[in-house]
Amino acid sequence: MSQIETKEFQTEIRQLLDIVINSLYTDREIFLRELISNAADASEKVRYMQLSGQDVKDRELPLEIRITPDENAKTLTIADAGIGMTKEDLIENIGTIAHSGSKAFVQRLAEAGNKKDVNLIGQFGVGFYSAFMVADKVSLTSRSYEPDAQGYRWESDGRGSYSISEEMDLPRGTSIILHLKEDAHSFAQAATVKRIIKQYSSFVPYPVYVGEEKINTVQALWTKNKNEISEEEYKEFYKYIANAYDEPLMRMHFSSDAPINLNALLFVPKSNMEKFGFGRMEAGVNLYCKKVLIQEKAKDIVPEWLRFARGVVDSEELPLNISRETMQDSALIAKLNKVVTSRFLKFLDDQAKNEPEIFKEFWNEFSIFLKEGAANDFTHRQEILKLLRFESSKTGEGELISLGDYVGRMKEGQEAIYFINGPTRQIIEEGPYLEVFKNKDYEVIYTYDGIDDYVFDMIREYDGKRLLSADHGDLNLADEDSASAEEKLLSEEELKEFNDWLKEVLGEKVTEVRESKRLVDSPAIILSHYGTHSMQRMMQMMNRDLQDVPAGILEINPKHVLIQRLNDLRKQEDSFAPLAAEQLFANAQIAAGIIVDPRSMVSRLNEILEKALR
């Protein structure tokens, strides 16, 4: 019988264990991740020694990690053939604070008061103690790699002391037996263990077995050279990481050493599920450190508008199991976010140049996310703006241009980028707002989504050029008025009288009636004092109020026959004149796409029909 020595834990270790044992910890299944990570580190150390020619015990042992759940005994065993520990290692690494990390961990928890976050465990190199989250007793056997080393058994209930005794005939490595607490018996079930391994430890670099089944069958492709990976491997990895059945539309695989060390493998799905009414997507990028999952669906690694991306970001510079609180505040995470996002935007820009058809497919599915980013992400706004695409008055239907393309072919003397919103291309082109732009041969961007005008309103300018809506009231596009008095038909005095009369008839529906400098073929047009008509429509829909139409500016075309005849009726004090004026205004609203209650027009249209059919 070997002598059993009982030793007291160092004070700080007792404090640490007390916190671990007594804390209510909802995600305590991460204990298995911590112990597998320790086993992988131990395996890596002995592998390095073997490669460097050092004398290592049991060289023939395979470097693998074996997990054995036992439902009958209510135990869980984690065994490796790694570097192992001597008696001194056991005392130094487990019984005392061998490095500042453990002490810093205890201090951090003490400072947190009632807001203790046991998720910090592992960040300070104290992952072994997470075993006591689920076990009321831990038995550990270990034998060092040194050829003549003695094997030892270490046991503790985590309450103040531990015992060490010699153990005969042990192989190289470490085996940890967890005697599970009553409320942790589910961890003795193979199905539970397999699920946890697949979630957190699928990519550890050594085989992990539960019984005879190898669980981590998927390779950590992001750590490999792109030239070593086949298309089929990429597709299968995407299906695994994104829980998808189809193939990805795009992928980006890159490594970086500066300004931060990281490996990333990101995919763009083929379909935008938000378009199908499945609700807002969750973040789809998982954060790893040395192939070990740190946070699934990490929200801080990429901005919110990039939630459609799926994949992995792995950085060795991250502390293992960085806490959620630290994730939000960490300058390292912010740097990681900026690097990954900038590289992804550059990747999309390269795709747009080199694979325009694939980028167009991407744009048709995911443009709403880039627009969201352009409006809200000031850090990356300029990079995102390069990727925006639109139809215009000088493109064919379905043909897209960038804002850079537009600026590159602006006319001499043109001072702004002009856009107009409408539900379809046909409705836009049949409306009155393009008339002056056609005359000047100015290109106008067509926008079909309400968010487009919101984006343009937020960014205000591109490449030093203002972004202006074609239906805004303050556009100054007219040339000096060269029309003759004969062409005008209405004198300045008569035009003023007519405009004043129209304003009186329409009342609060308009703020101003004035001569238009932009109309050619249409009799009248409604302009907005602020925002755009599409923004007005969006507000009406949100408020569900068809009567909530802000007063606008009514511009008239004095050369149009309809205006001239209406003026004649006015002068004759014909009772039909106010009726026609109201309908003129309603027609201008309809042309503007402003949503009005059609019932308000029915009686007026019936009256107009009666007079027309006399």
C-alpha positions as CSV (number, residue, x, y, z in Angstrom):
1,M,0.0,0.0,0.0
2,S,1.4,3.4,-1.0
3,Q,1.3,6.2,1.5
4,I,-1.5,8.7,1.1
5,E,-0.6,12.3,1.7
6,T,-3.3,14.8,2.5
7,K,-2.6,18.4,1.8
8,E,-4.6,21.6,2.2
9,F,-5.4,23.8,-0.8
10,Q,-3.9,27.2,-0.7
11,T,-6.3,29.9,0.6
12,E,-6.9,31.4,-2.9
13,I,-7.6,28.0,-4.4
14,R,-10.1,27.3,-1.6
15,Q,-11.8,30.6,-2.4
16,L,-11.9,29.7,-6.1
17,L,-13.3,26.3,-5.5
18,D,-16.0,27.7,-3.1
19,I,-17.1,30.1,-5.9
20,V,-17.2,27.3,-8.5
21,I,-19.0,24.8,-6.3
22,N,-21.6,27.2,-4.9
23,S,-22.3,29.4,-7.9
24,L,-25.5,28.8,-9.8
25,Y,-24.1,28.4,-13.3
26,T,-26.5,27.9,-16.2
27,D,-23.9,26.9,-18.8
28,R,-21.8,24.6,-16.6
29,E,-21.5,22.0,-19.5
30,I,-18.4,24.1,-20.6
31,F,-16.5,22.1,-18.0
32,L,-16.1,19.4,-20.6
33,R,-14.7,21.8,-23.1
34,E,-12.1,23.0,-20.5
35,L,-11.0,19.4,-19.7
36,I,-10.8,18.4,-23.4
37,S,-8.8,21.6,-24.1
38,N,-6.4,20.7,-21.3
39,A,-6.0,17.2,-22.7
40,A,-5.3,18.6,-26.2
41,D,-2.7,20.9,-24.8
42,A,-1.0,18.0,-23.0
43,S,-1.0,16.0,-26.2
44,E,0.5,18.8,-28.2
45,K,3.3,19.2,-25.7
46,V,4.3,15.5,-25.8
47,R,4.0,15.6,-29.6
48,Y,6.5,18.5,-29.7
49,M,8.9,16.5,-27.5
50,Q,8.6,13.5,-29.7
51,L,9.3,15.6,-32.8
52,S,12.3,17.2,-31.2
53,G,13.8,13.8,-30.4
54,Q,13.4,13.9,-26.6
55,D,13.2,10.6,-24.7
56,V,9.4,10.1,-24.1
57,K,7.8,7.2,-22.3
58,D,5.3,5.0,-24.2
59,R,6.1,6.5,-27.6
60,E,3.8,4.0,-29.3
61,L,0.6,5.4,-27.5
62,P,-1.7,7.2,-29.9
63,L,-2.3,10.9,-29.2
64,E,-6.1,10.8,-28.7
65,I,-8.6,11.8,-26.1
66,R,-11.0,9.2,-24.7
67,I,-14.3,10.1,-22.9
68,T,-16.1,7.4,-21.0
69,P,-19.5,8.1,-19.6
70,D,-20.8,5.5,-17.1
71,E,-24.5,5.8,-16.3
72,N,-24.4,3.1,-13.7
73,A,-21.5,4.5,-11.7
74,K,-22.6,8.1,-12.4
75,T,-19.1,9.0,-13.5
76,L,-17.4,10.6,-16.5
77,T,-13.8,9.9,-17.4
78,I,-11.6,12.1,-19.6
79,A,-8.3,10.4,-20.5
80,D,-5.3,11.5,-22.6
81,A,-1.9,10.2,-23.5
82,G,-0.3,13.6,-23.1
83,I,2.6,15.0,-21.2
84,G,1.3,13.8,-17.8
85,M,2.3,15.2,-14.4
86,T,4.8,14.4,-11.7
87,K,3.9,14.7,-8.0
88,E,5.5,18.1,-8.0
89,D,3.4,19.1,-11.0
90,L,0.2,18.0,-9.3
91,I,0.9,20.0,-6.2
92,E,2.1,23.1,-8.1
93,N,-0.6,23.1,-10.9
94,I,-3.6,22.1,-8.8
95,G,-3.0,22.6,-5.1
96,T,-1.3,26.0,-5.2
97,I,-1.3,29.1,-7.2
98,A,1.6,28.4,-9.6
99,H,1.1,31.6,-11.6
100,S,-0.5,35.0,-11.3
101,G,-3.5,33.8,-13.5
102,S,-5.3,31.9,-10.7
103,K,-4.8,34.8,-8.3
104,A,-6.0,37.3,-10.8
105,F,-9.1,35.1,-11.4
106,V,-10.0,35.1,-7.7
107,Q,-9.4,38.9,-7.4
108,R,-11.6,39.5,-10.5
109,L,-14.5,37.4,-9.0
110,A,-14.0,39.1,-5.6
111,E,-14.3,42.6,-7.3
112,A,-17.5,41.5,-9.1
113,G,-19.4,41.1,-5.8
114,N,-22.8,39.6,-6.5
115,K,-22.3,39.7,-10.2
116,K,-19.8,36.8,-10.4
117,D,-19.3,35.4,-13.8
118,V,-17.9,31.9,-13.6
119,N,-17.7,32.0,-17.4
120,L,-14.4,33.6,-16.7
121,I,-13.0,30.2,-15.8
122,G,-10.4,29.2,-18.3
123,Q,-9.5,32.8,-19.2
124,F,-7.0,32.7,-16.4
125,G,-5.7,29.2,-17.0
126,V,-7.7,27.6,-14.2
127,G,-10.0,25.4,-16.4
128,F,-9.4,22.2,-14.4
129,Y,-11.4,23.6,-11.5
130,S,-14.5,23.7,-13.7
131,A,-14.8,20.0,-13.0
132,F,-16.2,20.8,-9.6
133,M,-19.2,22.5,-11.2
134,V,-20.6,19.0,-11.9
135,A,-18.6,16.7,-9.6
136,D,-18.6,16.3,-5.8
137,K,-15.4,14.3,-6.1
138,V,-12.6,14.3,-8.7
139,S,-10.1,11.4,-9.0
140,L,-7.1,12.0,-11.2
141,T,-4.3,9.6,-12.2
142,S,-1.3,10.8,-14.1
143,R,2.1,9.7,-15.2
144,S,4.7,12.0,-16.6
145,Y,6.3,11.5,-20.0
146,E,9.7,11.1,-18.3
147,P,10.9,7.5,-18.8
148,D,11.4,6.7,-15.1
149,A,8.6,8.8,-13.7
150,Q,6.3,7.4,-11.0
151,G,2.5,7.5,-11.5
152,Y,0.2,9.3,-9.0
153,R,-3.4,9.5,-7.9
154,W,-4.9,12.8,-6.9
155,E,-8.3,13.1,-5.3
156,S,-10.4,15.8,-3.8
157,D,-14.0,16.8,-3.0
158,G,-13.0,20.4,-3.6
159,R,-13.8,21.5,-0.1
160,G,-10.4,22.3,1.4
161,S,-8.0,19.5,1.0
162,Y,-6.7,16.9,-1.5
163,S,-4.8,13.6,-1.3
164,I,-1.9,12.3,-3.3
165,S,-0.7,8.7,-3.4
166,E,1.5,6.6,-5.7
167,E,-0.2,4.6,-8.4
168,M,1.4,1.6,-10.1
169,D,1.4,0.6,-13.7
170,L,0.0,3.8,-15.3
171,P,0.5,4.6,-18.9
172,R,1.8,8.0,-19.9
173,G,-0.8,10.8,-19.7
174,T,-3.7,11.9,-17.4
175,S,-7.1,10.3,-16.6
176,I,-9.7,12.4,-14.7
177,I,-12.7,10.6,-13.2
178,L,-15.6,12.9,-12.3
179,H,-18.0,11.5,-9.6
180,L,-21.0,13.5,-10.7
181,K,-23.3,15.4,-8.4
182,E,-26.9,14.3,-8.2
183,D,-28.1,17.2,-10.4
184,A,-25.4,16.4,-13.0
185,H,-26.1,12.8,-13.8
186,S,-27.1,13.7,-17.3
187,F,-23.4,14.1,-18.0
188,A,-23.0,10.4,-17.6
189,Q,-25.2,9.9,-20.7
190,A,-23.3,9.3,-23.9
191,A,-25.8,11.3,-26.0
192,T,-25.3,14.4,-23.8
193,V,-21.5,14.1,-23.9
194,K,-21.5,13.7,-27.7
195,R,-23.7,16.8,-28.1
196,I,-21.4,18.9,-25.9
197,I,-18.2,17.7,-27.7
198,K,-19.8,18.5,-31.1
199,Q,-20.8,21.9,-30.0
200,Y,-17.6,23.0,-28.3
201,S,-14.8,20.7,-29.3
202,S,-15.4,19.5,-32.8
203,F,-12.2,21.0,-34.1
204,V,-9.6,20.1,-31.4
205,P,-6.5,18.8,-33.3
206,Y,-6.6,15.3,-31.7
207,P,-9.2,12.6,-32.1
208,V,-11.9,12.6,-29.4
209,Y,-13.6,9.3,-28.8
210,V,-16.8,8.4,-26.8
211,G,-16.5,4.7,-26.5
212,E,-15.3,3.6,-29.9
213,E,-17.0,6.4,-31.8
214,K,-14.8,9.3,-33.0
215,I,-16.8,12.5,-32.4
216,N,-14.8,15.3,-33.9
217,T,-14.9,14.1,-37.5
218,V,-15.0,17.5,-39.2
219,Q,-11.6,19.2,-39.9
220,A,-10.8,22.7,-38.8
221,L,-10.5,23.9,-42.4
222,W,-9.8,27.5,-41.4
223,T,-6.4,26.5,-40.1
224,K,-5.4,24.8,-43.3
225,N,-3.8,26.2,-46.5
226,K,-6.4,27.0,-49.1
227,N,-4.5,25.0,-51.7
228,E,-4.9,21.8,-49.5
229,I,-8.7,22.1,-49.4
230,S,-11.0,20.7,-52.1
231,E,-14.3,22.3,-53.2
232,E,-16.2,19.4,-51.8
233,E,-14.5,19.8,-48.4
234,Y,-15.5,23.5,-48.3
235,K,-19.1,22.6,-49.2
236,E,-19.3,20.0,-46.5
237,F,-17.8,22.2,-43.9
238,Y,-20.3,25.0,-44.8
239,K,-23.2,22.5,-44.4
240,Y,-21.8,21.5,-41.0
241,I,-21.1,25.0,-39.6
242,A,-24.3,26.6,-41.0
243,N,-26.5,23.6,-40.4
244,A,-27.5,23.9,-44.1
245,Y,-28.5,21.5,-46.8
246,D,-27.6,23.6,-49.8
247,E,-24.3,25.0,-51.0
248,P,-22.9,28.5,-50.3
249,L,-23.0,31.3,-52.8
250,M,-19.6,32.7,-51.8
251,R,-16.8,32.0,-49.3
252,M,-13.9,34.0,-48.0
253,H,-10.9,32.2,-46.4
254,F,-8.1,34.3,-45.1
255,S,-5.4,34.5,-42.4
256,S,-3.8,37.6,-40.9
257,D,-0.8,38.2,-38.7
258,A,-1.2,42.0,-38.3
259,P,-2.8,44.0,-36.7
260,I,-4.1,40.8,-35.1
261,N,-3.4,37.1,-35.5
262,L,-6.5,35.4,-36.8
263,N,-7.9,32.8,-39.2
264,A,-11.3,33.2,-40.7
265,L,-13.6,31.1,-43.0
266,L,-16.8,32.9,-43.8
267,F,-19.6,31.9,-46.2
268,V,-22.5,33.7,-47.8
269,P,-25.7,31.5,-48.1
270,K,-27.6,31.3,-51.3
271,S,-30.8,32.6,-49.8
272,N,-31.8,35.4,-47.4
273,M,-34.2,33.7,-45.0
274,E,-35.4,37.1,-43.7
275,K,-37.1,37.6,-47.1
276,F,-39.3,34.6,-46.5
277,G,-40.7,35.9,-43.2
278,F,-38.6,33.7,-40.9
279,G,-37.8,36.7,-38.7
280,R,-34.6,38.4,-38.0
281,M,-31.5,36.2,-38.5
282,E,-29.2,35.5,-35.6
283,A,-25.5,36.1,-35.8
284,G,-23.9,33.3,-37.7
285,V,-20.2,33.5,-36.9
286,N,-18.7,31.3,-34.2
287,L,-15.6,32.5,-32.3
288,Y,-12.8,30.1,-31.6
289,C,-9.5,30.2,-29.9
290,K,-7.0,27.5,-31.0
291,K,-9.9,25.5,-32.5
292,V,-11.9,25.6,-29.3
293,L,-15.3,27.2,-29.3
294,I,-15.3,30.4,-27.3
295,Q,-18.8,31.7,-28.3
296,E,-21.4,30.3,-30.6
297,K,-23.2,32.9,-32.8
298,A,-20.9,35.7,-31.5
299,K,-22.6,39.0,-31.8
300,D,-19.5,41.2,-31.3
301,I,-17.2,39.7,-34.0
302,V,-19.1,41.2,-36.9
303,P,-21.5,44.1,-37.0
304,E,-25.2,43.5,-36.8
305,W,-25.8,44.1,-40.5
306,L,-23.4,41.2,-41.3
307,R,-25.7,38.7,-39.5
308,F,-26.2,36.8,-42.8
309,A,-22.6,35.6,-42.9
310,R,-21.9,32.1,-41.6
311,G,-18.6,30.7,-40.5
312,V,-15.7,30.8,-38.1
313,V,-13.2,33.3,-36.8
314,D,-10.3,31.9,-34.7
315,S,-7.7,34.0,-32.9
316,E,-4.9,32.7,-30.7
317,E,-4.7,36.2,-29.1
318,L,-8.0,35.7,-27.4
319,P,-7.9,34.5,-23.8
320,L,-9.7,31.1,-23.6
321,N,-13.4,31.6,-22.6
322,I,-13.3,35.4,-22.6
323,S,-16.4,36.5,-20.8
324,R,-19.5,38.0,-22.4
325,E,-18.9,41.2,-20.4
326,T,-15.3,41.4,-21.6
327,M,-16.4,40.6,-25.2
328,Q,-18.5,43.8,-25.2
329,D,-15.8,46.0,-23.7
330,S,-12.6,44.4,-25.1
331,A,-10.4,46.5,-27.4
332,L,-9.1,43.2,-28.8
333,I,-12.7,42.2,-29.9
334,A,-13.2,45.6,-31.4
335,K,-10.0,45.2,-33.4
336,L,-11.0,41.7,-34.5
337,N,-14.4,43.1,-35.6
338,K,-12.8,45.8,-37.7
339,V,-10.3,43.5,-39.4
340,V,-12.8,40.8,-40.2
341,T,-15.4,43.3,-41.5
342,S,-12.9,45.3,-43.6
343,R,-11.6,42.1,-45.2
344,F,-15.1,40.8,-45.9
345,L,-16.0,44.1,-47.6
346,K,-12.9,44.0,-49.7
347,F,-13.7,40.4,-50.6
348,L,-17.2,41.6,-51.8
349,D,-15.6,44.4,-53.8
350,D,-13.3,42.0,-55.5
351,Q,-16.2,39.7,-56.2
352,A,-18.1,42.6,-57.8
353,K,-15.1,43.3,-60.1
354,N,-14.1,39.7,-60.9
355,E,-17.4,37.8,-60.6
356,P,-20.1,40.3,-61.5
357,E,-22.8,37.7,-62.1
358,I,-22.3,36.1,-58.7
359,F,-22.1,39.5,-57.0
360,K,-25.4,40.4,-58.8
361,E,-27.0,37.3,-57.3
362,F,-25.6,38.3,-53.9
363,W,-27.0,41.8,-54.3
364,N,-30.5,40.6,-55.3
365,E,-30.6,38.5,-52.1
366,F,-28.7,40.5,-49.5
367,S,-28.7,44.1,-50.6
368,I,-30.9,45.1,-47.7
369,F,-28.1,44.2,-45.2
370,L,-25.6,46.4,-47.0
371,K,-28.1,49.2,-47.0
372,E,-28.6,48.8,-43.3
373,G,-24.8,48.9,-42.9
374,A,-24.5,52.0,-45.0
375,A,-27.1,53.8,-42.9
376,N,-25.9,52.7,-39.5
377,D,-22.2,51.7,-39.6
378,F,-20.2,54.8,-39.6
379,T,-16.9,52.9,-39.3
380,H,-17.3,51.0,-42.6
381,R,-19.7,53.3,-44.4
382,Q,-17.3,54.3,-47.2
383,E,-16.4,50.7,-47.9
384,I,-20.1,49.7,-48.0
385,L,-21.1,52.6,-50.3
386,K,-18.8,51.3,-53.0
387,L,-20.9,48.1,-53.0
388,L,-24.4,49.6,-53.4
389,R,-26.0,49.0,-56.8
390,F,-29.0,50.5,-58.5
391,E,-30.8,50.8,-61.8
392,S,-31.0,54.3,-63.4
393,S,-32.5,56.3,-66.2
394,K,-29.5,55.3,-68.4
395,T,-29.5,51.6,-67.7
396,G,-31.6,48.8,-69.0
397,E,-34.0,47.0,-66.7
398,G,-32.1,44.7,-64.4
399,E,-28.8,46.4,-65.2
400,L,-27.1,47.8,-62.1
401,I,-24.6,50.6,-61.6
402,S,-22.6,51.7,-58.5
403,L,-22.5,55.2,-57.1
404,G,-18.9,55.3,-58.5
405,D,-20.2,54.5,-62.0
406,Y,-22.7,57.3,-61.7
407,V,-20.2,59.9,-60.6
408,G,-17.8,58.9,-63.3
409,R,-20.3,59.8,-66.0
410,M,-21.9,62.9,-64.5
411,K,-22.5,65.8,-67.0
412,E,-20.3,68.9,-66.9
413,G,-21.8,71.4,-64.5
414,Q,-23.9,68.7,-62.7
415,E,-23.6,69.3,-59.0
416,A,-25.4,66.4,-57.4
417,I,-26.3,62.8,-57.6
418,Y,-30.1,62.6,-58.3
419,F,-32.4,59.7,-57.4
420,I,-36.1,59.0,-57.5
421,N,-38.1,56.4,-55.6
422,G,-41.1,54.4,-57.0
423,P,-42.6,51.0,-56.8
424,T,-41.5,50.0,-60.3
425,R,-39.4,51.4,-63.2
426,Q,-42.4,51.9,-65.4
427,I,-44.2,54.0,-62.8
428,I,-41.2,56.1,-62.2
429,E,-40.7,56.8,-65.9
430,E,-44.3,57.6,-66.5
431,G,-44.3,60.2,-63.7
432,P,-43.6,63.9,-64.1
433,Y,-40.4,64.0,-62.0
434,L,-38.0,63.0,-64.7
435,E,-38.9,65.7,-67.2
436,V,-36.3,68.3,-66.4
437,F,-33.6,65.6,-66.1
438,K,-34.4,64.2,-69.5
439,N,-34.1,67.8,-70.9
440,K,-30.7,68.2,-69.3
441,D,-29.6,64.6,-70.0
442,Y,-28.9,64.0,-66.3
443,E,-28.8,60.5,-65.1
444,V,-31.3,59.6,-62.3
445,I,-30.9,56.6,-60.0
446,Y,-34.0,54.6,-59.5
447,T,-34.7,53.3,-56.0
448,Y,-37.5,50.8,-55.3
449,D,-37.2,50.3,-51.6
450,G,-38.3,52.7,-48.9
451,I,-35.0,52.1,-47.0
452,D,-33.0,53.5,-50.0
453,D,-34.2,57.0,-49.4
454,Y,-33.5,56.6,-45.7
455,V,-29.9,55.5,-46.5
456,F,-29.4,58.4,-48.9
457,D,-30.7,60.8,-46.3
458,M,-28.3,59.4,-43.7
459,I,-25.2,59.5,-45.9
460,R,-26.0,62.8,-47.5
461,E,-23.2,62.7,-50.1
462,Y,-20.8,60.4,-52.0
463,D,-17.4,61.4,-53.4
464,G,-18.1,65.0,-52.5
465,K,-21.4,65.1,-54.4
466,R,-24.7,65.7,-52.6
467,L,-27.5,63.1,-52.9
468,L,-30.8,64.8,-53.8
469,S,-34.2,63.3,-54.5
470,A,-35.8,64.4,-57.7
471,D,-39.1,65.1,-55.9
472,H,-37.5,67.5,-53.4
473,G,-38.8,71.1,-53.4
474,D,-35.5,72.9,-53.2
475,L,-33.8,71.6,-56.4
476,N,-32.6,74.4,-58.6
477,L,-32.3,72.8,-62.1
478,A,-34.0,75.4,-64.3
479,D,-32.1,77.4,-67.0
480,E,-32.8,81.1,-67.2
481,D,-36.4,81.5,-68.4
482,S,-36.0,82.2,-72.1
483,A,-39.7,81.5,-73.1
484,S,-41.4,84.3,-74.9
485,A,-44.5,86.0,-73.5
486,E,-46.5,84.4,-76.3
487,E,-45.3,80.9,-75.3
488,K,-46.2,81.6,-71.7
489,L,-49.8,82.7,-72.6
490,L,-50.3,83.9,-69.0
491,S,-48.8,87.2,-67.9
492,E,-46.9,87.5,-64.7
493,E,-49.8,89.3,-63.1
494,E,-52.4,86.8,-64.3
495,L,-50.1,83.9,-63.2
496,K,-49.9,85.3,-59.7
497,E,-53.7,85.7,-59.6
498,F,-54.1,82.1,-60.7
499,N,-51.6,80.8,-58.2
500,D,-53.2,82.8,-55.3
501,W,-56.6,81.4,-56.4
502,L,-55.3,77.8,-56.4
503,K,-53.8,78.3,-53.0
504,E,-57.1,79.6,-51.6
505,V,-59.0,76.6,-53.2
506,L,-56.6,74.0,-51.8
507,G,-56.2,75.6,-48.4
508,E,-53.9,73.7,-46.0
509,K,-53.3,70.9,-48.4
510,V,-50.4,73.0,-49.9
511,T,-47.9,75.4,-48.4
512,E,-47.2,77.2,-51.7
513,V,-48.4,77.3,-55.3
514,R,-45.8,78.4,-57.8
515,E,-44.7,78.2,-61.5
516,S,-42.7,75.1,-62.2
517,K,-39.2,75.3,-63.8
518,R,-39.0,71.6,-64.3
519,L,-42.2,70.5,-66.0
520,V,-42.5,70.0,-69.8
521,D,-45.4,67.7,-70.5
522,S,-47.3,67.5,-67.2
523,P,-49.7,70.2,-65.9
524,A,-48.7,70.0,-62.2
525,I,-46.4,68.3,-59.7
526,I,-46.2,67.9,-55.9
527,L,-42.9,68.6,-54.2
528,S,-41.8,67.8,-50.7
529,H,-40.4,70.4,-48.3
530,Y,-38.4,67.7,-46.4
531,G,-37.5,64.1,-47.0
532,T,-39.0,62.4,-50.0
533,H,-42.4,61.1,-51.0
534,S,-41.3,57.5,-50.3
535,M,-40.4,58.5,-46.8
536,Q,-43.9,60.0,-46.5
537,R,-45.5,56.8,-47.8
538,M,-43.4,54.7,-45.3
539,M,-44.6,56.9,-42.4
540,Q,-48.2,56.6,-43.6
541,M,-48.0,52.8,-43.7
542,M,-46.3,52.7,-40.3
543,N,-49.0,54.9,-38.7
544,R,-51.8,53.3,-40.8
545,D,-53.2,56.7,-41.5
546,L,-54.1,57.5,-45.1
547,Q,-55.1,61.0,-44.1
548,D,-51.7,61.9,-42.7
549,V,-50.4,63.6,-45.8
550,P,-48.1,66.5,-45.1
551,A,-48.7,69.7,-47.0
552,G,-46.4,70.1,-50.0
553,I,-45.6,72.5,-52.7
554,L,-47.7,72.5,-55.8
555,E,-45.9,73.5,-59.0
556,I,-47.9,74.3,-62.2
557,N,-46.9,74.4,-65.8
558,P,-48.5,77.6,-67.3
559,K,-47.8,76.3,-70.8
560,H,-50.0,73.3,-70.4
561,V,-53.4,73.5,-72.0
562,L,-55.1,72.1,-68.9
563,I,-53.8,75.0,-66.8
564,Q,-54.8,77.5,-69.4
565,R,-58.3,76.2,-69.6
566,L,-58.6,76.1,-65.8
567,N,-57.5,79.7,-65.7
568,D,-60.3,80.6,-68.2
569,L,-62.9,78.9,-66.0
570,R,-61.5,80.8,-63.0
571,K,-61.9,84.1,-64.7
572,Q,-65.4,83.2,-65.7
573,E,-66.1,82.2,-62.1
574,D,-67.4,78.9,-63.3
575,S,-68.5,76.6,-60.5
576,F,-66.6,73.8,-62.2
577,A,-63.2,75.5,-61.7
578,P,-62.7,74.6,-57.9
579,L,-63.8,71.1,-58.7
580,A,-61.2,70.8,-61.4
581,A,-58.6,72.4,-59.2
582,E,-59.2,69.8,-56.5
583,Q,-58.8,67.0,-59.1
584,L,-55.7,68.6,-60.5
585,F,-54.1,68.4,-57.1
586,A,-55.3,64.8,-56.5
587,N,-53.8,63.8,-59.8
588,A,-50.5,65.3,-58.8
589,Q,-50.6,63.4,-55.5
590,I,-51.3,60.1,-57.4
591,A,-48.4,60.8,-59.7
592,A,-46.2,61.4,-56.7
593,G,-47.2,58.0,-55.3
594,I,-48.7,59.5,-52.2
595,I,-51.2,57.2,-50.7
596,V,-54.6,58.8,-50.5
597,D,-58.0,57.5,-49.5
598,P,-59.7,57.0,-52.9
599,R,-63.1,57.3,-51.3
600,S,-62.5,61.1,-51.0
601,M,-62.3,61.4,-54.7
602,V,-65.4,59.4,-55.7
603,S,-68.0,62.1,-55.2
604,R,-65.8,64.6,-57.0
605,L,-65.2,62.3,-59.9
606,N,-68.9,61.6,-60.2
607,E,-69.7,65.3,-60.3
608,I,-67.0,65.8,-63.0
609,L,-68.6,63.0,-65.0
610,E,-72.0,64.6,-64.7
611,K,-70.8,67.9,-66.1
612,A,-68.8,66.2,-68.8
613,L,-71.8,64.1,-70.0
614,R,-74.3,67.0,-70.2
